Amino acid sequence: MKKIVILISLSCFFFKLSAQEKNADKRSELMPSKGDYGVMLVLDGLIDQIDLSAQRNQYGNNLLFGRYYLEDKLVLRAGFGVGVSSRTRSTADSVGTSLVEVDSSRNNYMINLSGGVEAHLGNSKRLDPYFFSQIDLTFIGKTNTSIDRREISGAGTASRERTIKEDGGLAIGLVNGMGLNYFVANRLSIGTEISFNLLYVNRGGTISDNEIITPINGAATSNFSRREDQQAQFNLDVQPSATINFSYFF
């Protein structure tokens, strides 16, 4: 709430500055025009904890985010991101006269695509208001988990190898809102966006679990199971999300 109040105050300040300026017949030289492109970073924190970060989609993943001016007042916005998660763990412990070693790993990935359009308004020298609409797609990859357990003793080595595979899914986000850019210098702006967000996530499906048990003596045995586990999630933000952005255009 505190952040939104600050953003509203900034918006009023921008509009006041705009009202003090005379509208020009041509587009301000400070602003980008047809054929220009730029990048956008998000300002996180306030006063004593300020840093710049990447734009995030509705599923919470970072995006390399940019804009391209099709026309002076019509802009394409697009983002791309890849997330890869890989975790490993190794433990060793003594159980009686045996040494028990366990190696485990878990990995998955996500690919994020975002695209939309902006309709810019007005003809102020520095203030650049606009409306925008955007769609976010997150392709959620499969999750693979591996657990290898070995019990080593004077008689030999017994082992258990377990592999679990879980289906991924898809997240779809729809974003509609408005933004304000204030150009503090040529092609450099600070601005804010306020949006209402719709998010649908469908994740899961088949989970396969395969365990191979190899005793010290005798043949190995395999236990295989398969089950279904699918989740659907639907969120509509009744409160607007707000960000403060820095943009630079080339």
VMD Tcl script that draws the C-alpha trace (Angstrom):
set ca {
  {0.00 0.00 0.00}
  {2.84 2.40 0.85}
  {4.45 1.76 -2.52}
  {1.20 2.35 -4.41}
  {0.66 5.68 -2.58}
  {4.15 6.77 -3.62}
  {3.47 5.75 -7.22}
  {0.20 7.73 -7.28}
  {2.07 10.75 -5.92}
  {4.68 10.39 -8.66}
  {1.93 10.19 -11.27}
  {0.35 13.41 -9.99}
  {3.77 15.05 -10.07}
  {4.30 13.98 -13.68}
  {0.89 15.31 -14.71}
  {1.61 18.62 -13.00}
  {4.87 18.96 -14.90}
  {3.08 18.13 -18.11}
  {0.41 20.78 -17.49}
  {3.12 23.40 -17.16}
  {4.50 22.60 -20.60}
  {3.08 23.71 -23.93}
  {2.20 20.95 -26.34}
  {4.45 20.97 -29.37}
  {3.29 20.31 -32.92}
  {5.92 17.64 -33.36}
  {7.14 14.84 -31.17}
  {9.69 15.80 -28.52}
  {13.31 15.07 -29.41}
  {13.73 13.54 -25.95}
  {11.39 10.67 -26.79}
  {12.04 7.68 -29.04}
  {10.34 7.48 -32.42}
  {9.52 4.95 -35.14}
  {12.26 2.32 -35.52}
  {13.81 2.86 -32.07}
  {14.17 0.08 -29.50}
  {14.98 0.02 -25.81}
  {15.36 -2.00 -22.63}
  {13.54 -1.73 -19.32}
  {14.71 -2.46 -15.77}
  {12.64 -2.51 -12.60}
  {13.51 -0.39 -9.59}
  {13.10 -2.44 -6.40}
  {13.09 -1.14 -2.85}
  {12.66 2.36 -1.49}
  {15.08 4.99 -0.16}
  {17.71 2.87 1.62}
  {17.37 -0.42 -0.26}
  {17.21 0.45 -3.94}
  {18.41 -1.87 -6.67}
  {17.67 -2.61 -10.32}
  {16.32 -5.98 -11.41}
  {14.86 -7.67 -14.46}
  {11.18 -7.50 -15.36}
  {9.11 -10.44 -14.09}
  {6.14 -12.16 -15.65}
  {2.98 -13.14 -13.79}
  {4.44 -16.53 -12.83}
  {7.35 -14.80 -11.10}
  {10.13 -15.55 -13.59}
  {12.73 -13.02 -14.72}
  {12.61 -11.70 -18.28}
  {14.95 -9.82 -20.56}
  {12.44 -7.16 -21.52}
  {12.49 -4.68 -24.39}
  {10.36 -2.39 -26.57}
  {10.27 -1.59 -30.28}
  {8.54 1.45 -31.81}
  {6.47 0.37 -34.80}
  {5.16 3.93 -35.00}
  {5.72 7.00 -32.86}
  {2.74 6.05 -30.68}
  {2.48 2.30 -31.29}
  {5.01 0.12 -29.47}
  {5.66 -3.61 -29.29}
  {6.86 -5.00 -25.96}
  {8.46 -8.41 -25.59}
  {10.35 -10.49 -23.05}
  {12.25 -13.76 -22.97}
  {13.65 -15.80 -20.12}
  {15.03 -19.25 -19.32}
  {15.18 -20.73 -15.87}
  {17.12 -23.89 -15.04}
  {17.16 -25.40 -11.57}
  {19.55 -28.20 -10.62}
  {20.20 -29.36 -7.07}
  {22.45 -32.15 -5.85}
  {23.21 -33.55 -2.43}
  {25.62 -36.23 -1.17}
  {25.67 -37.74 2.33}
  {27.65 -40.49 4.03}
  {26.99 -42.09 7.40}
  {28.04 -45.17 9.39}
  {25.36 -47.68 10.32}
  {26.90 -50.41 12.45}
  {29.82 -51.79 10.46}
  {28.44 -50.50 7.14}
  {28.96 -47.23 5.32}
  {25.78 -45.74 3.82}
  {26.16 -43.26 0.97}
  {23.26 -41.38 -0.59}
  {23.50 -39.21 -3.72}
  {20.39 -37.29 -4.79}
  {19.61 -34.77 -7.51}
  {16.59 -32.81 -8.70}
  {16.35 -30.67 -11.83}
  {13.78 -28.89 -13.97}
  {13.56 -25.92 -16.33}
  {11.19 -23.18 -17.50}
  {11.00 -21.13 -20.69}
  {9.25 -17.77 -20.51}
  {7.84 -15.73 -23.40}
  {6.05 -12.41 -23.12}
  {4.56 -10.13 -25.76}
  {2.21 -7.19 -25.97}
  {1.43 -3.79 -27.43}
  {1.38 -0.22 -26.11}
  {-0.77 2.67 -27.32}
  {0.92 5.97 -26.40}
  {-1.05 9.17 -25.84}
  {-0.50 12.90 -25.71}
  {2.15 15.15 -27.16}
  {3.98 16.46 -24.11}
  {7.66 17.32 -24.16}
  {8.62 14.91 -21.35}
  {5.55 13.01 -20.13}
  {4.59 9.89 -22.12}
  {1.39 8.13 -20.89}
  {0.24 4.89 -22.48}
  {-2.11 1.92 -22.21}
  {-0.83 -1.60 -22.70}
  {-1.98 -5.20 -23.02}
  {0.30 -8.20 -22.65}
  {0.29 -12.00 -22.58}
  {2.81 -14.09 -20.65}
  {3.54 -17.75 -21.41}
  {5.62 -19.99 -19.16}
  {6.44 -23.49 -20.38}
  {7.16 -25.63 -17.32}
  {9.49 -28.53 -18.06}
  {9.52 -31.98 -16.49}
  {11.01 -32.46 -13.04}
  {13.49 -35.33 -12.70}
  {14.53 -36.66 -9.31}
  {17.22 -39.29 -8.76}
  {18.14 -40.98 -5.45}
  {21.02 -43.48 -5.30}
  {21.65 -45.29 -2.01}
  {24.62 -47.60 -1.41}
  {25.30 -49.68 1.69}
  {28.93 -50.77 1.75}
  {30.17 -53.50 4.13}
  {32.84 -56.13 4.26}
  {30.52 -58.53 2.42}
  {30.05 -56.20 -0.55}
  {27.77 -53.40 -1.73}
  {23.98 -53.30 -1.80}
  {22.30 -50.48 -3.70}
  {18.95 -48.85 -4.43}
  {18.48 -46.58 -7.44}
  {15.25 -44.61 -7.58}
  {14.16 -42.34 -10.46}
  {11.05 -40.12 -10.31}
  {9.77 -38.19 -13.33}
  {6.98 -35.59 -13.05}
  {5.23 -33.90 -15.99}
  {5.46 -30.12 -16.35}
  {2.76 -27.75 -17.56}
  {1.85 -24.31 -18.82}
  {1.19 -20.94 -17.16}
  {-0.73 -18.23 -19.02}
  {-0.86 -14.65 -17.76}
  {-2.96 -11.79 -19.16}
  {-2.01 -8.24 -18.17}
  {-3.84 -4.99 -18.88}
  {-2.92 -1.60 -17.50}
  {-1.49 1.84 -18.00}
  {1.92 3.40 -17.63}
  {3.70 6.73 -17.48}
  {7.22 7.52 -18.67}
  {8.90 10.79 -17.75}
  {11.96 11.54 -19.88}
  {14.64 13.03 -17.65}
  {17.14 13.15 -20.53}
  {17.40 12.23 -24.19}
  {16.05 8.64 -24.60}
  {16.23 8.05 -20.80}
  {13.03 7.80 -18.78}
  {11.76 6.89 -15.34}
  {8.21 5.64 -15.15}
  {5.60 3.50 -13.53}
  {3.09 0.87 -14.59}
  {-0.12 -0.16 -12.87}
  {-1.85 -3.31 -14.09}
  {-4.52 -5.88 -13.32}
  {-3.39 -9.45 -13.78}
  {-5.04 -12.73 -14.68}
  {-3.06 -15.97 -14.22}
  {-3.97 -19.55 -15.15}
  {-1.62 -22.44 -14.37}
  {-2.07 -26.07 -15.39}
  {0.73 -28.21 -14.02}
  {1.34 -31.92 -13.52}
  {0.02 -35.09 -15.06}
  {1.83 -38.41 -14.95}
  {4.34 -39.22 -12.23}
  {6.46 -42.32 -12.82}
  {8.51 -43.89 -10.04}
  {11.05 -46.63 -10.77}
  {13.26 -48.26 -8.11}
  {15.96 -50.85 -8.82}
  {17.18 -52.85 -5.81}
  {20.49 -54.69 -6.11}
  {21.38 -56.89 -3.08}
  {24.85 -58.04 -2.19}
  {24.00 -61.52 -3.39}
  {21.31 -62.39 -5.89}
  {19.61 -60.74 -8.86}
  {18.39 -57.15 -9.01}
  {14.65 -56.43 -8.77}
  {12.66 -53.50 -10.12}
  {9.59 -51.78 -8.66}
  {7.73 -49.48 -11.05}
  {4.64 -47.38 -10.35}
  {2.72 -44.67 -12.17}
  {0.09 -42.25 -10.92}
  {-1.73 -39.11 -12.05}
  {-1.42 -35.79 -10.22}
  {-2.60 -32.67 -12.05}
  {-3.18 -29.20 -10.60}
  {-5.06 -26.22 -12.04}
  {-4.79 -22.72 -10.57}
  {-6.66 -19.53 -11.46}
  {-5.78 -16.13 -9.96}
  {-7.21 -12.67 -10.55}
  {-5.48 -9.81 -8.75}
  {-8.17 -7.57 -7.27}
  {-5.46 -5.14 -6.21}
  {-3.27 -3.56 -8.91}
  {0.39 -4.47 -9.11}
  {2.70 -1.50 -9.54}
  {6.33 -1.13 -10.61}
  {8.81 1.70 -11.06}
  {10.88 1.34 -14.22}
  {13.97 2.76 -15.88}
  {14.03 2.68 -19.69}
  {16.68 3.61 -22.24}
  {16.15 3.71 -26.00}
  {18.58 3.44 -28.89}
}
mol new
graphics top color blue
foreach p $ca { graphics top sphere $p radius 0.5 }
foreach p [lrange $ca 0 end-1] q [lrange $ca 1 end] { graphics top cylinder $p $q radius 0.2 }
display resetview
